[in-house]
Amino acid sequence: MKAILLVRVSTKAQDFDEQEREIYNMAIKDGYLPECIIPVCEKESGIKLAEEERAGLNKMKELIEEDNDINCVYCWEVSRIARRKKINFSVLDYLTTHKIQLVVKNPSIRLFKDNGDIDEGAEMVFTLFSQMAESEMRTKLARWKRTKDAKRKESIYTGGWILYGYTVDETTKKLIIDEKQANIVKTIFALYLTGKYSYGSLAKELMQTGLLVGYTLLTARKFISLTLNNLAYAGLPSSTNKRNNVKTEGNIYPQLVTLEMINKCKEIAKSNTNKPKKQYNNYYFGKGLLRCPYCGGIMVAKKNNNTYHCQECTKGFWIQINLVDSILWHSSIALYATKLAHKDDEDRKQYYCQLAICDSKIKTSESRIKAMQERAEVIEYKAYVEGTLSITKADSFINELNNKIDRERKELNKWMNDRATIQGLLIEVSRDDKVVNLDKVAEIKDDKTRYDIIHEVFDCAFIDRIEQYKYTISIYPKLWNHPLQYTLNTKKNTVFTDVTEDIHQHLIGKRHSFIDDIEVLPISEEIKCYEERFKAVRNKEKNRYYNVKYCREHKEDNARRQREYRARQKALKVKDNQGE
C-alpha cells in the first residue's frame, strides 16, 4: 500500500524538510516502505483564496484517483490542508467516501479506527481545529489590511502593480516619478487634448514616432484609453474597493496632470463616440437580398457603372441597378399595402414575440458580462492591491474570464443584430388606417422608406442569365416559399412577368389574409416599372487612358507571340534539314 505526505508551508522562513521528516517518520512507523511514500510539497501564502486552496489539493486528489493502492494521507496540522473550514470539510468527506485514512500530527488525529469505522472524537477535533484555522486566517487578514492602510496613508508603496510613469525609491520605499515614462504620459495627454485624435489614431501616431514600443495597435489603444481615464495621474486615490465603492485613503502616486485635463479628455472621447457616421444618400434596394445563382453569394453594388455583381465566383455577371431596383419596388407595393391593412396578423405578432426573446437574451448576456467583469476586478484587486493572490494565478483567472467575456460579447452582438433586423421590419403605421390604398404606397418617393419596405416583405432574390441581354429574377417573399418571377431584357429595359402555371394556380387557390387581397398578375404580361434612379459616373479621360494602355499592351503581346511562333517554326525547319 502507499501513502501521501501533504506538506504545505505558508512563509519563506519555514522549511519543507522539518515537516516532511516528521510525517515521513510517522509513515515509516506505520509500516509503509520508503518507495511507497509520495510527498506532495507546496509553498503557499498564509492568506489564500478558495481557488488557491482547491488548486493545492488537486494534485493529492489526482494521485488518489490514478492509484488505487493509496490508502493514507499524512499532514502536519489541520491548517496545512486548508485554512477555510468549508474546504476542510469537503476534503474530509472526500477521504471518507474513498475509505482513505487521514493522519494529522498536531493535534494527533486518526480519522478511521482499526476496525474501519470513523472515529467520532477525531472527527470532532478535526472540525474544531478547522474553525480555529479559519479564525486565525481572518485575524491575520484584518491585521494585514490595517498595516497596509496605515502605510498607504504615509504614501508608502505596499507592493503590487506599479502605474506607468512611476518607479519605487529604494531608500524611502515611496513611488517617485520616472521622467522618461512621465514624459510619454504627458505627451499622450497633450496630443489628445488637441481634439485631433481618437484613441486609435493617437496609438498609430505614437507607434510610428517610436514613443510606444512593443505594442500592437489593439494593446496601444487600450493603454491610451486607461491612461487618459486614470485619476491617479491627477493625484487622487489610486485604488477603489469596487464591491463597497470606497476609495482607499492616502495617495501614493505623485501628480502628473490636473483633474481638469482628465475630465476634458473624457468629454473629447464622449464627443468622438457620439459623432454621426458617414451618411449615404444612395439606397440600393437589392443590397443584402440579391444572391448569385452559382455560388449563393451576396451580390454587391458597383457605384461607378451602377451594376450588381458577384465577387465570390468567376461565373458572375453584371446587371443594371436601376432595372433590378425598379422590379423590387414594383413587386413590394401590393405586398406591403396588404400587410399594413392586416396589422394584427400572426406574422406581426411573431415579430413582437421574437423581439421579446431577443430582449431577454440581451439582458441575460449583459448581466453575465457584468458579473464576469466584477469577478475579474475582485481577482485583480486581491492580486495587485492586497497581495493575497499570486500574480501568475490571477493572470490565469483573468485571461480565462476575458475569453469567456469575449465569447459572451459575440453572442450579445448577434442578439443585438437580430433585434435590429426584426425591429426594422416593424415600420410604424397609424392604427386608424384600416384600409391602405395601393396608390398611397406607390406614391412613396423616399429611397430609405422604399428600402425598408422592400426588406420587410422580401427574404431574398436570385438572378440568372439566360442569353446575352436576357435575365430572370426570382424574388422570394416572406409570406410563402414560392417566388415571384420576372424576365428582364437589359438592352431594351423591359420586364415581363414570368409566373409558371403551378405557381399561378397556387397563388389563386391559396387562402391567406395577405394573399387574398393581392391581385395575381397574369402570365407573361409586360409591366412598365423601369425607373432611372442612378446614372453611371464615367471619367472619359480615365477610360481613354486605360483603352490606350490596353491596346498598346495587347499589340505588344501579339507581337511577342508572333516572334516566338516564327522562332519555333525556324528551329523545326533547321532540325528537319539536319535530319535529311
Buried (B, 14 or more C-beta within 10 A) or exposed (E): EBBBBBBBBBEEEEEBEEBBEBBBEBBEEBEBEEEEBBBBBBEBBBBBBEBBBBBBBEBBBEBBEEEEEBBBBBBBBBBBBBBBBEBBBBBBEBBBEEEBBBBBBEEEBBBBEEEEEEBEEBBEBBBEBBEBBBEEBEEBBEEBEEEBEEBBEEBBBBEBEBBBBBBBEEEEBBBBBBEEBBBBBBBBBEBBBEEEBBBBBBBBBBBEEEBBEEBEEEEBBBBBBEBBEBBBBBBBBBBBEEEEEEBBEBBBBBEBBEEEBBEBBEEBBEEBEEEEEEEEEEBBBBBBBBBBBBBEBBBBBBEEEBBBBBEBEEEBBBBBBBBBBBBBBBBBBBBBBBBBBBBEBEEBEEBEEBBEBBEEBBEBBBEBBEEBBEBBBBBBBBBBBBBBBBEEBBEBBBEEBEEBBEEBBEBBEBBBEBBEEBEEBEEEEEEEEEEBEBEEBEEEEEBEEBBBBBBBBBEBBBBEBEEEEBBBBBBBBBBBEBBBBBBBBBEEBBBBBBBEEEBBEBBEEBEBBBBEBBEBBEEEEEBEBBEEBBEEEEEEEEEEEEEEEEEEEEEEEEEEEEEEEEEEEEEEEEEEEEEE
